Amino acid sequence: MRDVTYPPIIVTAKTLFRVLGMKFQMSGVEHIPREGGAILASNHISYVDFIFNGLAAQPAGRLVRFMAKKEAFDHRISGPIMRSMHHIPVDREHGEASLRAAAEYARSGEIVGIFPEATISRSMEIKEIKTGAVRAAAEAGVPLIPMVVWGTQLLKTKDHEADLWGRGKTIALHVGEPIPVTGDDPVAETERLREALVALLDKAIREYPVSPEGQWWAPARYGGTAPTPEQARRLDEEEKVARAARRAQRG
C-alpha cells in the first residue's frame, strides 16, 4: 500500500510525545514480524489506544492498519485521515464484512490491529472478547499476536475528564508471543488469547512506575477504584440502553 500521510503523522506524534515528556515501557516487540501479515490483538482501555499501539510495531519498521468504528471514517476531519492511513472501518451491523476485509489485509502482508473486546473496558480488566481476531488470523493464515497497552486511560477514557496532553505520563506496551490458531475451535482459541492478554495486563500493572493502590485508573483487584467487571457490565448495559433511546428519539 502507498503511504503518504502515515509516516509523517508518526513523526509528528513522536515529536509531540517528546515535547510532553512522555515515557514508554516496551517489551516483546521482537514478536512483531518484520515482513508478512499478522493480526495484532490488544486490550482496549482508552479512546486513544490505537495512537500508541502502533508504536510497538515501529522497531520492526511496520505500520499497523487498525479496525475502527465506522463513525470515525464518516467524520469530515478524521475520515480522510483514517482512509489515507488505510485503516479498516467497522460497521457493527455488518461486522463480518469488516472481518473479511481485515483477513484480506493480513493475507496481503499487512499487520492489522484489532480490539477484540470491541468496547472500552471500564473495569480496566480484560473483558469477554469476540472470536473475530482468531477467525481473521485463521482465515488469513497469519500469526495472532496478543498485546496490552497501559497508561492510555490517563489520557482519555470513559467516565473521566480527558488529559490529552499527558505531560510526564508513562505508556506501557507489552507484546506477547504469537498464538497458533487454526480456526477449528474459535471459542477455545479465543480463550487462549484472553489468557495471554490477562497475563500481559498483569505484567503491565506490576511493572508500571505508579502503584495501582487507590487509583481510579486501576482494577479493583489490584487495589484500584475502577468498577469491578460486574459493575462495569451494568454501566455498559445502561449506556447501551441510553444510546438506543437517543437513536430512537432522533429517528
C-alpha positions in Angstrom: 0.0 0.0 0.0 1.2 3.5 -0.8 1.5 5.6 2.4 1.7 9.3 2.0 0.3 10.6 5.3 1.0 7.7 7.8 4.8 8.2 8.1 4.7 12.0 8.7 1.9 11.5 11.2 4.1 9.1 13.1 7.0 11.5 13.1 4.7 14.3 14.3 3.3 12.1 17.1 6.7 11.0 18.3 7.8 14.7 18.4 4.8 15.6 20.4 5.4 12.7 22.8 9.0 14.0 23.4 7.7 17.6 23.9 5.2 16.3 26.5 8.0 14.3 28.3 6.1 11.1 27.9 7.9 7.9 28.8 7.4 4.5 27.3 7.8 0.9 28.7 8.0 -1.7 26.0 8.6 -5.4 25.9 8.2 -8.3 23.4 8.3 -6.0 20.4 10.6 -8.7 18.8 7.4 -10.7 18.3 6.2 -8.3 15.6 7.2 -9.8 12.3 9.4 -7.6 10.0 7.6 -8.9 7.0 4.3 -10.7 6.2 0.9 -10.3 7.7 -0.3 -10.6 11.3 -3.3 -9.9 13.5 -2.3 -7.7 16.5 -5.0 -8.2 19.2 -5.0 -5.6 22.0 -6.9 -4.7 25.1 -9.0 -1.5 25.0 -8.9 1.0 27.9 -8.9 4.4 26.1 -10.2 6.3 23.1 -6.5 6.9 22.0 -5.2 3.3 22.3 -4.6 2.9 18.6 -2.4 6.0 18.5 0.1 4.3 20.8 -0.4 0.6 19.9 1.2 1.3 16.5 4.5 2.3 18.3 5.0 -1.4 19.2 5.5 -2.2 15.5 7.9 0.6 14.9 11.1 -1.3 15.9 10.2 -3.8 13.1 9.6 -1.0 10.7 6.0 -1.8 10.3 2.7 0.1 10.0 -0.5 -1.1 11.6 -3.9 -0.9 9.9 -6.4 -0.6 12.7 -10.0 -1.7 12.7 -12.0 1.3 14.0 -15.7 2.2 14.2 -17.3 3.5 11.1 -18.2 6.8 12.7 -14.5 7.8 12.7 -14.5 7.4 8.9 -17.7 9.4 8.5 -16.3 12.5 10.3 -15.3 15.3 7.9 -11.9 15.7 9.5 -10.9 12.3 10.8 -12.5 10.4 7.9 -10.0 11.4 5.2 -7.1 10.8 7.6 -8.3 7.4 8.5 -8.8 6.4 4.9 -5.4 7.8 3.9 -3.7 5.6 6.5 -5.6 2.5 5.2 -7.4 1.7 8.4 -10.5 -0.5 8.3 -14.0 0.8 9.1 -16.1 -1.4 11.3 -19.9 -1.3 10.8 -21.3 -3.1 13.8 -24.4 -4.1 11.8 -22.2 -5.7 9.2 -19.3 -6.9 11.3 -18.5 -10.0 9.1 -17.7 -7.8 6.1 -15.2 -5.9 8.3 -13.5 -9.1 9.4 -13.2 -10.3 5.8 -11.5 -7.0 5.0 -9.1 -7.5 7.9 -8.3 -11.0 6.8 -7.7 -9.8 3.3 -5.3 -7.1 4.5 -3.4 -9.6 6.6 -3.3 -12.1 3.8 -1.7 -9.4 1.6 1.1 -8.9 4.1 -0.3 -6.1 6.4 -0.4 -6.0 10.2 -4.0 -5.5 11.3 -4.8 -4.1 14.7 -7.9 -5.4 16.4 -9.5 -4.7 19.7 -11.3 -8.0 20.4 -13.2 -6.6 23.4 -15.0 -4.3 20.9 -15.6 -1.6 23.5 -13.5 0.2 26.2 -13.2 -1.6 29.4 -14.4 0.5 32.3 -13.0 -2.0 34.8 -9.6 -1.8 33.2 -9.6 -5.6 33.2 -9.8 -7.8 30.1 -13.5 -8.1 29.2 -15.1 -11.0 27.4 -13.6 -11.0 23.9 -15.1 -11.7 20.5 -13.8 -14.5 18.2 -13.2 -12.2 15.3 -9.4 -11.8 15.8 -8.9 -15.6 15.9 -11.1 -16.1 12.9 -9.4 -13.4 10.9 -5.9 -14.8 11.7 -7.0 -18.3 10.8 -8.6 -17.3 7.6 -5.6 -15.3 6.5 -3.1 -17.9 7.7 -1.1 -15.4 9.7 0.2 -15.2 13.3 -2.2 -13.9 16.1 -0.2 -11.6 18.3 -1.5 -10.5 21.7 -0.5 -7.1 23.2 -1.5 -4.9 26.0 -1.4 -1.1 26.3 -1.5 0.5 29.7 -1.4 4.2 30.8 -3.6 5.5 27.9 -6.6 5.6 30.2 -4.9 8.5 31.9 -5.3 10.5 28.7 -8.9 9.9 27.6 -11.3 7.1 28.7 -14.9 6.7 29.6 -16.5 8.5 32.6 -13.4 10.6 33.3 -12.1 14.0 32.2 -9.6 13.9 29.4 -6.0 14.9 29.9 -4.8 14.6 26.3 -1.5 16.5 26.8 -0.4 13.8 29.2 2.7 15.6 30.5 5.2 13.2 32.0 2.9 10.2 31.8 4.2 6.7 31.1 2.6 4.5 28.4 3.3 0.7 28.6 3.2 -1.5 25.5 3.7 -5.2 26.1 3.6 -7.7 23.2 3.2 -11.5 23.7 4.4 -14.5 21.7 2.3 -15.4 18.7 -0.6 -17.7 19.4 -1.0 -20.5 16.8 -4.6 -20.7 15.5 -6.4 -22.9 13.1 -10.0 -21.7 13.3 -11.2 -25.2 14.1 -12.3 -24.1 17.5 -12.5 -20.3 17.6 -14.0 -20.3 21.1 -11.2 -22.3 22.7 -8.5 -20.3 20.7 -10.2 -17.1 21.8 -9.9 -18.2 25.4 -6.2 -18.8 24.9 -5.9 -15.2 23.5 -7.8 -13.9 26.5 -5.5 -15.8 28.9 -2.4 -14.3 27.1 -3.9 -10.8 27.4 -4.7 -11.3 31.1 -1.0 -12.3 31.7 0.3 -9.3 29.8 -2.0 -6.9 31.7 -0.7 -8.3 35.0 2.8 -7.6 33.8 1.9 -4.1 32.7 0.3 -3.2 36.0 3.0 -4.7 38.2 5.8 -3.0 36.2 4.1 0.3 35.9 6.0 3.1 37.8 2.9 4.2 39.7 1.3 1.9 42.3 -2.3 0.9 41.4 -3.4 1.2 45.1 -6.3 3.7 45.4 -6.1 4.8 41.8 -9.3 5.3 39.7 -7.5 4.0 36.6 -6.5 0.6 38.2 -8.6 -2.6 38.5 -10.3 -3.2 41.8 -8.5 -6.5 42.3 -5.1 -4.6 42.3 -6.4 -2.2 44.9 -7.7 0.4 42.4 -11.1 2.0 42.5 -12.2 1.3 38.9 -15.5 -0.5 38.7 -15.4 -4.3 39.2 -16.1 -6.3 36.0 -19.7 -6.9 37.2 -20.3 -3.1 37.9 -18.7 -2.3 34.5 -21.1 -4.7 32.7 -24.1 -2.9 34.3 -22.7 0.5 33.3 -22.1 -0.8 29.7 -25.7 -2.0 29.6 -27.1 1.3 30.9 -25.0 3.1 28.3 -26.3 0.8 25.5 -29.9 1.4 26.5 -29.4 5.2 26.7 -27.7 5.2 23.2 -30.6 3.2 21.7 -33.1 5.7 23.3 -31.2 8.6 21.7 -31.2 6.9 18.3 -35.0 6.3 18.6 -35.6 9.9 19.6 -33.6 11.2 16.6 -35.5 8.8 14.3 
